Each structure stands twice: as C-alpha cells, then as structure tokens.
Amino acid sequence: MGHTRINLSYMRSAEQYISEHIDTFQSEIFEFLRIPSISASPEYLHEMGEAATWLKGMMENSGLEAKIYKTPGNPIVLGESSKAGENAPTVLVYGHYDVQPPEPLDLWTSPPFEPEIRDGRLYARGSSDDKGQLYLHLKAAEAFLKGVGNLPINLIVLAEGEEEVGSPNLLPFVKKHSDQLACDIAVISDTGMMAPGLPSILCSLRGLAYFDIEVSGPSSDLHSGVYGGPVVNPALALAQILASLQDSKGKITIGNFYDDILDWSSQAKKQMKELPFNQQELERFIGAELCGGEKEFSVLERLWTRPTCEINGLNSGYTGTGAKTVLPSTAQAKISFRLVPDQTPQRIENLFRKHIEKVTPKGVQVTIKQLHGGMPWRAQLSDELKHAVNSALEKVFNKRAVIAGEGGSIPIVRDLETVLDSPVLLLGFSYPGCNLHAPDEWFPVESIENGIRTIAHLYHEISLMAKIC
C-alpha cells in the first residue's frame, strides 16, 4: 500500500507540473515551428543548424544533458538522463526536427512557418510531422525532472535532421554509437490516432523502394511534324512503360512481385474490420473515390497490408502556355513502391529492372536510379509492454487503445530493432486528415496536453515493469 501511495504521489506531482506549465509549453512549440528546417533544400542549411541548436537548448532546459553531433549532412541532437540508475529501464525516443517543403504556398490559409491556432488546431509545417510530437517527450521528461526531481526511467532522446530526405546519416550514427544508445525499448511519436479521442498503437509500417526513371531518344528535342512517326517519342514510350506496371484490377504486373508477402493472421484481420473506419468520410476529405488498388481487399487492408506502385512525378516536353509541336528528347518519372513484410527494397529493385528491360520499346534507352528505400515492419511487443501502454493511455483517454497500421514508412524503425536489439513502440497523437506533407498541416491543440500526460504515464508504467521483452 505504501508503494502505491508513493507512485500516486509521484505521478500527481508530474501531472500538476504539466497543468501549471501547459501555456508555456504551447508558446515554446511556436518557437520551434517558426524555424524553416527544410532538409530537402540546400538553401536552408543555416536554418537546419538553427533548429538543431534550438532543440539542444530545449533539451537542456527540460533537464537533459544534450549534445550536437556533426554528420556529413545535418546534425544529430542527443539528449540524455541516466539518473534513474542501472536497475531502471532505459527508453530511447526517436524523432526528427526537419520538415517537408511547404509548397504550394498559395494553398496555405496562414503562412507555414507562422504558427496559428484556429478551431482547436495548431497550423504550421512540422506541427504533426514531427516537431510537435517530438517536443511532447521533452516536456514529459521536464515534468519529472523539474516537477518531481527525477525521472523514473533512464531516457535517451535521439533527434535527426534528415528524415524527410531518407535519413542517409542516421543508421551509420546508430551503429557507431550503439553502446551509448543501448535501450530496453524505443518509442517513436511520428504517427497518429484512428480518430479524435481514440488512442492507437501502431503495429505495422509499409516499406519503400523509390526510383527515378529516364527514357531518352533523339539527341535533342525535335519538330514533331518533321520527325514524328519514325522517331520513337520518349514521352509516349515512358507512358507505355508506366501503364505496364499495373493491370485494370489494381494488380502490380511485375513478375514475382508478390512472392515474399507475409499474410496477416485471421485475428488481426478481424480486429481491423472492427475499427471505427468511415470510408465515405475519408472520400469526402480527399475529394476522390477510394476505388484504386486490389479490389478484393478492404480499404484498410489496401492502405496497411498490401504493396503499391505509385507514379510520384512526370516531366517531359513542353508544358508552358499554348502549343509547341515538340517531340521531346527525354521523359522522366519518379516511381515508388510501398512494401509489406517480407518484401525488401533490394529484391523489388531487381524485379523492377527486369520488368523495365522487358517492356521498353525499341528506339529509346532507359536509365534507372534507385533514390532510397526502407524495410517494412511489424511490431513485436510483449504482453507486459502492451499492458503498460494501455494503462498509460487509459489514465488520460479513459479507454483502451486500438491496434492500427500505417501505410507510410519510417525506415529507422526496423534499423533500431536490429542494431539496438530492442522493441519499438509507435505511439502518436495527431488526428486523421492533419495534412502531413500538404498545405495547412495541423496538430490538435488538445493533443499537446494529452500527449505530454500520456508519455509521462508511459515512462512511469515502464519503470514498474518487471521486464520489457
């Protein structure tokens, strides 16, 4: 009974600190979001450094020891607290401080780097992905370190500045510093909830294989009237190649593409059908009918459990105002495949290259560049860890979490599991339709306090566990 009273008093002090400082927390998020830390553009190199410096300062302000590590690209910021002692579990939190480019700017209601609250939503680039959610962990740590005096767990916060460009320098850093980053569990809050007020534990991610394909023909653009006919048009050849990748039923037609897919259990499929998913509401939000992909699978199955082939960009010939009768010399496309267990980017690349070689028409040449990739992932959480997460969520949301999937990719998840030999928990607080990577990205204001409180309870629940795995 005495131990229980100590635990209750411990958490009560942390929660009181959160309640008393929530207005300050919100204003600090505004500071972070005002920094245009766009990793995809070299012209924002100074701002990337500014964001890393700000983050280091905020880690220190929250009570962590912090250091900036240089990489061949953008810096990595590491915050640590090991005062809980050798017998306490260690939690590693991963997040990123870089953001997507904000274009097209004219589709933003308010400027992307001038945070604004409207109708309970915090609008700014990076509010959900991932500055706002990374920030929640710092404030949860602060609630213990300043509100109580010590954390119940040892904490490592690993923040990179290249997630939006494929994290080229993160895995080498993790491998080099694996002893320093050793942990009992890694936690990532770069995801969302199934619905407002419905906490969700993410159990799967799709992987990625991304390519640039260029079709070249004549040595320069030609007059389509003078040369059209006998000269193979690279734009038309590219269109034919792209059309060959998928049939009318949504099946990807690359040979052996589906060979390595690991099926989901019947129990998991049953749970998926019971989730509160509203197809009509999603269709209204995106302004399109959800009729793509493999028709024999449900929408959630197509989003979470099935691979895809997508054309992400096309470029060729004359695209200006009016007419210009040009036969272009080159045509280029960006193509990505979302992968599911146990597909690998390497095998998909090999199959893709074989397919392109088979379908390319005579008269043109094709160059394929692999840009980046990531492995698909499924969670491996012990029953005790699931109980700890659910206990933390129930204390804040008064309901148990649902198990959900995610169609996107976070390549470092699989790498953290492999290199650090620790389970990974994906626990995010954004809502559906928060416009990730799009104009008017937003984060629910209520998730600032709810997220900080949940994470604080999670740290406490993990400290009480007899074992993690």
C-alpha positions in Angstrom: 0.0 0.0 0.0 2.8 2.4 0.8 4.5 1.7 -2.5 1.2 2.5 -4.3 0.9 5.8 -2.4 4.4 6.7 -3.4 3.6 6.0 -7.1 0.4 8.0 -6.9 2.2 11.0 -5.3 5.0 10.7 -7.8 2.6 11.0 -10.8 0.5 13.6 -9.2 3.4 15.9 -8.9 4.3 15.4 -12.6 0.8 15.9 -13.7 0.5 19.1 -11.6 3.6 20.4 -13.3 2.1 19.8 -16.7 -1.1 21.5 -15.8 0.7 24.6 -14.4 3.0 24.9 -17.4 0.9 24.0 -20.4 0.6 27.6 -21.6 4.4 27.9 -21.6 4.7 24.6 -23.4 2.4 25.8 -26.2 4.4 29.0 -26.7 7.7 27.1 -26.9 6.2 24.9 -29.6 5.5 28.1 -31.6 9.3 29.0 -31.4 10.3 25.6 -32.7 7.7 25.7 -35.6 8.9 29.1 -36.7 12.3 27.7 -37.8 12.0 26.6 -41.5 14.1 23.5 -41.1 13.6 22.2 -44.6 16.1 19.4 -45.2 15.3 18.9 -48.9 16.7 22.3 -49.9 20.4 23.3 -49.5 19.4 26.9 -49.2 18.0 26.2 -45.7 21.3 24.8 -44.3 21.6 27.6 -41.8 18.0 27.1 -40.6 18.8 23.4 -40.1 21.6 24.3 -37.8 19.4 26.8 -36.0 16.8 24.2 -35.4 19.4 21.7 -34.0 20.7 24.4 -31.7 17.2 25.3 -30.5 16.5 21.7 -29.8 19.7 21.2 -27.8 18.8 24.2 -25.7 15.3 23.0 -25.1 16.6 19.5 -24.1 18.9 21.3 -21.5 16.0 23.5 -20.4 14.0 20.3 -19.8 16.7 18.9 -17.6 18.5 16.6 -20.0 22.2 16.7 -20.9 22.4 17.4 -24.6 25.0 17.4 -27.4 25.0 18.2 -31.1 26.8 15.6 -33.3 28.0 16.6 -36.7 27.3 14.3 -39.7 28.1 14.6 -43.4 24.7 16.1 -43.6 22.5 17.8 -41.0 23.4 17.5 -37.3 22.0 14.9 -34.9 21.0 16.1 -31.4 21.2 13.7 -28.5 19.7 14.3 -25.1 20.2 12.0 -22.1 19.3 11.5 -18.5 20.7 8.5 -16.6 19.9 9.5 -13.0 17.4 6.7 -12.5 20.3 4.3 -12.1 21.5 1.0 -13.6 18.5 -1.0 -12.4 15.9 1.3 -14.1 14.9 0.6 -17.7 16.2 2.8 -20.5 13.8 4.3 -23.0 15.1 5.7 -26.3 12.9 8.3 -28.0 13.5 8.9 -31.7 12.2 11.9 -33.6 13.2 14.4 -36.3 13.4 18.2 -36.5 13.4 18.5 -40.3 10.2 19.2 -42.2 8.8 18.9 -45.7 9.0 21.8 -48.1 5.8 23.9 -47.7 4.9 24.4 -51.4 2.5 25.2 -52.9 2.4 28.3 -50.6 -0.8 29.7 -52.1 -2.8 26.8 -50.6 -1.9 27.7 -47.0 -4.5 29.6 -45.1 -1.8 31.1 -42.9 2.0 31.1 -43.6 3.6 27.7 -43.0 6.2 29.0 -40.6 4.0 31.4 -38.7 2.1 29.0 -36.3 -1.6 29.9 -35.8 -4.4 28.3 -33.8 -7.8 28.0 -35.4 -10.7 25.9 -34.3 -8.6 23.9 -31.9 -5.9 23.1 -34.4 -2.3 24.3 -34.4 -1.5 25.1 -38.1 2.2 25.1 -39.1 4.6 23.0 -41.1 6.0 20.3 -38.8 3.3 20.6 -36.2 2.4 16.9 -36.6 5.4 15.7 -38.6 7.4 15.7 -36.4 8.4 18.7 -34.4 5.3 19.0 -32.3 5.3 15.3 -31.4 9.0 15.1 -30.6 8.5 18.1 -28.3 5.9 16.3 -26.2 8.6 13.9 -25.0 10.8 16.7 -23.8 8.0 18.2 -21.8 7.1 14.8 -20.3 10.7 14.5 -19.2 10.7 18.0 -17.8 7.6 17.3 -15.7 9.6 14.6 -13.9 13.0 16.3 -13.8 11.6 19.7 -12.6 8.2 18.8 -11.2 9.3 15.7 -9.2 13.1 15.9 -9.2 14.0 12.7 -11.1 12.8 10.5 -14.0 11.5 7.0 -13.2 13.5 5.7 -16.2 16.7 6.5 -18.0 16.0 8.5 -21.1 17.8 9.0 -24.4 16.3 11.4 -27.0 17.7 10.9 -30.5 16.7 13.7 -33.0 17.9 13.8 -36.6 17.5 16.4 -39.3 17.3 14.2 -42.4 14.2 12.0 -42.0 12.4 13.8 -44.8 15.3 13.0 -47.2 15.7 9.3 -46.4 17.9 9.6 -43.2 21.2 8.9 -45.0 23.4 9.5 -42.0 21.2 8.1 -39.2 21.9 4.4 -39.4 25.7 4.9 -39.5 25.4 7.1 -36.4 23.3 4.5 -34.6 25.7 1.8 -35.5 28.7 3.8 -34.4 27.1 4.8 -31.1 25.1 1.6 -30.4 26.6 1.2 -26.9 25.6 4.7 -25.9 22.1 4.2 -27.4 21.5 0.8 -25.8 18.0 0.7 -24.5 15.2 -1.6 -23.3 12.6 0.0 -25.6 12.5 2.6 -28.3 9.5 4.9 -28.6 8.5 7.0 -31.7 5.8 9.5 -31.8 5.6 10.3 -35.5 2.2 8.7 -36.1 -1.4 9.4 -35.2 -4.7 8.2 -33.8 -7.5 6.4 -35.6 -9.9 9.1 -34.5 -10.1 12.0 -32.0 -10.2 10.6 -28.5 -9.3 7.1 -29.7 -5.7 6.3 -28.8 -3.9 4.0 -31.2 -0.9 1.7 -31.0 0.7 1.4 -34.4 1.6 -2.2 -35.2 2.9 -2.0 -38.8 4.6 0.2 -41.4 5.0 -0.3 -45.1 8.5 -0.1 -46.5 9.6 1.9 -49.5 11.6 1.5 -52.8 11.9 4.8 -54.7 13.3 5.2 -58.2 14.0 7.8 -60.9 13.5 6.5 -64.4 14.5 8.4 -67.5 13.7 7.5 -71.1 15.9 9.1 -73.7 15.6 9.1 -77.5 17.0 11.6 -80.0 20.0 13.8 -79.1 17.8 16.9 -78.8 14.1 17.9 -78.9 12.7 17.7 -82.5 9.9 19.2 -84.6 7.1 16.7 -84.2 5.8 17.4 -87.7 9.1 17.0 -89.5 10.3 14.0 -87.4 7.1 12.5 -85.9 6.4 8.9 -86.9 9.6 7.1 -87.5 11.3 8.7 -84.4 10.1 6.9 -81.2 8.7 9.6 -78.8 10.3 9.1 -75.3 7.3 10.6 -73.6 5.0 8.1 -75.3 7.4 5.3 -74.5 7.5 6.3 -70.9 3.7 6.3 -70.8 3.7 2.8 -72.2 6.2 1.6 -69.6 4.3 3.1 -66.7 1.0 1.7 -68.0 2.6 -1.8 -68.0 3.2 -1.7 -64.2 -0.4 -2.3 -63.1 -3.5 -4.0 -64.6 -7.1 -2.9 -64.6 -7.8 -4.8 -61.4 -5.1 -3.0 -59.4 -2.6 -5.8 -59.5 1.1 -4.9 -60.0 2.2 -6.8 -63.1 5.9 -7.1 -62.3 6.9 -10.8 -62.3 7.2 -12.4 -58.9 6.3 -9.1 -57.2 4.0 -10.7 -54.6 6.1 -13.8 -53.9 7.5 -12.7 -50.5 4.4 -11.2 -48.9 3.7 -12.4 -45.4 -0.1 -12.7 -44.8 -1.8 -11.2 -41.7 -3.4 -13.5 -39.2 -7.2 -14.0 -39.2 -7.4 -12.4 -35.8 -5.6 -9.3 -37.0 -7.9 -9.1 -40.0 -10.9 -9.4 -37.7 -9.7 -6.7 -35.4 -9.1 -4.5 -38.5 -12.8 -4.9 -39.6 -13.9 -3.8 -36.1 -12.0 -0.5 -36.2 -14.1 2.7 -36.5 -13.2 3.5 -40.1 -15.6 5.6 -42.2 -14.8 5.2 -45.9 -17.3 7.9 -47.0 -15.9 10.4 -44.6 -12.3 9.8 -46.0 -13.6 10.1 -49.5 -15.2 13.4 -48.8 -12.0 14.6 -47.2 -9.7 13.7 -50.1 -12.3 14.5 -52.8 -11.9 11.2 -54.6 -13.4 7.7 -54.6 -11.3 5.0 -53.0 -11.5 2.6 -55.9 -7.9 2.1 -56.6 -5.7 -0.9 -55.7 -6.6 -4.5 -55.4 -10.4 -4.7 -55.4 -10.7 -7.9 -53.3 -9.2 -6.3 -50.3 -10.8 -3.7 -48.0 -9.7 -0.1 -47.9 -7.8 -0.5 -44.7 -6.1 -3.7 -46.0 -5.1 -1.8 -49.1 -3.7 1.0 -47.0 -1.9 -1.0 -44.4 -1.3 -4.6 -45.6 -0.8 -4.5 -49.4 2.1 -3.2 -51.5 1.6 -0.4 -54.1 3.2 1.1 -57.1 2.8 4.9 -57.4 3.8 7.5 -60.0 5.0 10.4 -57.9 6.0 12.7 -60.7 6.3 13.1 -64.5 8.3 15.5 -66.7 8.8 15.8 -70.4 8.5 18.1 -73.4 6.8 21.4 -73.5 4.5 22.3 -70.6 4.2 26.0 -70.9 1.2 28.1 -72.1 -0.1 27.5 -75.6 1.1 25.0 -78.1 4.6 23.9 -79.2 4.9 21.0 -81.5 7.9 19.4 -79.9 9.0 15.7 -79.9 10.9 15.6 -76.6 14.3 14.0 -76.4 13.8 12.7 -72.9 11.0 11.9 -70.4 11.4 11.3 -66.7 9.3 9.9 -63.9 9.5 9.3 -60.1 8.2 5.9 -59.1 7.7 4.5 -55.6 6.7 1.1 -54.3 5.3 0.7 -50.8 6.3 -2.7 -49.5 5.0 -5.1 -46.9 6.7 -7.8 -44.9 8.7 -9.7 -46.1 9.4 -7.7 -49.2 12.8 -5.9 -49.4 13.8 -2.8 -51.4 16.7 -4.8 -53.0 14.6 -7.6 -54.4 11.9 -5.2 -55.6 14.6 -3.2 -57.4 15.9 -6.3 -59.2 12.4 -7.3 -60.2 11.6 -3.7 -61.4 14.7 -3.5 -63.5 13.9 -6.8 -65.2 10.4 -5.7 -66.0 11.5 -2.4 -67.4 14.1 -4.2 -69.6 11.3 -6.5 -70.9 8.8 -3.8 -71.8 11.0 -0.9 -73.1 10.2 -0.2 -76.8 12.9 -0.2 -79.4 14.3 3.3 -80.3 14.8 4.6 -76.7 17.1 3.9 -73.8 16.1 3.7 -70.1 18.2 4.8 -67.1 17.0 3.8 -63.6 18.4 5.3 -60.4 17.5 4.0 -57.0 17.0 7.0 -54.8 16.2 5.5 -51.4 14.4 2.7 -49.7 13.3 1.3 -46.3 12.2 -2.0 -44.9 8.6 -2.8 -43.9 7.9 -3.5 -40.2 5.6 -5.2 -37.8 5.6 -4.7 -34.1 7.0 -7.3 -31.7 5.6 -6.1 -28.3 5.4 -8.3 -25.2 2.1 -8.6 -23.4 3.6 -6.7 -20.4 4.6 -3.8 -22.6 1.2 -3.7 -24.2 -0.3 -3.6 -20.8 1.9 -0.7 -19.7 1.0 1.3 -22.8 -2.7 0.6 -22.4 -2.5 1.6 -18.8 -0.9 4.9 -19.6 -3.5 5.7 -22.3 -6.5 4.7 -20.2 -5.4 7.1 -17.5 -5.6 10.0 -20.0 -8.2 9.0 -22.5 -10.3 6.7 -20.3 -10.3 3.9 -22.9 -8.1 1.2 -24.2 -6.1 1.7 -27.3 -6.9 0.1 -30.7 -4.3 -1.6 -32.8 -3.8 0.1 -36.1 -1.5 0.1 -39.1 0.1 2.8 -41.2 0.6 3.0 -45.0 3.7 5.2 -44.7 7.3 4.4 -44.0 9.7 5.1 -41.1 12.8 3.3 -42.2 14.7 3.8 -38.9 12.1 1.6 -37.0 13.5 -1.6 -38.4 17.0 -0.4 -38.0 16.6 0.4 -34.3 15.1 -3.0 -33.7 18.0 -4.7 -35.5 21.0 -2.6 -34.3 19.9 -2.0 -30.7 18.1 -5.3 -30.3 15.1 -3.6 -28.7 11.3 -3.5 -29.4 9.9 -0.3 -30.9 6.7 1.3 -29.8 4.9 3.7 -32.2 2.6 6.0 -30.2 1.4 9.2 -31.9 -1.1 11.9 -31.2 -2.1 13.5 -34.5 -5.6 13.1 -36.0 -6.7 11.8 -39.3 -6.6 14.5 -42.0 -3.9 16.5 -40.4 -2.4 17.2 -43.8 1.0 15.6 -43.4 3.3 16.8 -46.3 0.5 19.0 -47.6 -0.6 22.7 -47.2 -2.3 23.6 -43.9 -0.6 20.8 -41.8 -2.1 20.9 -38.3 -1.9 19.3 -34.9 -4.8 19.1 -32.4 -4.2 21.6 -29.6 -5.8 19.1 -27.1 -3.1 16.6 -28.0 -0.4 18.8 -26.6 -1.5 18.3 -23.1 -2.9 14.8 -23.6 0.2 13.7 -25.3 2.6 15.0 -22.6 0.4 13.4 -19.9 0.2 10.1 -21.7 4.0 10.0 -22.3 4.6 10.8 -18.6 2.4 8.0 -17.5 4.1 5.7 -20.1 7.5 6.4 -18.6 6.1 5.7 -15.2 4.4 2.5 -16.3 7.6 1.2 -18.0 9.5 1.8 -14.8 7.2 -0.5 -12.9 7.6 -3.4 -15.4 9.5 -6.5 -14.3 10.8 -6.9 -17.8 10.4 -5.3 -21.2 10.6 -8.3 -23.6 
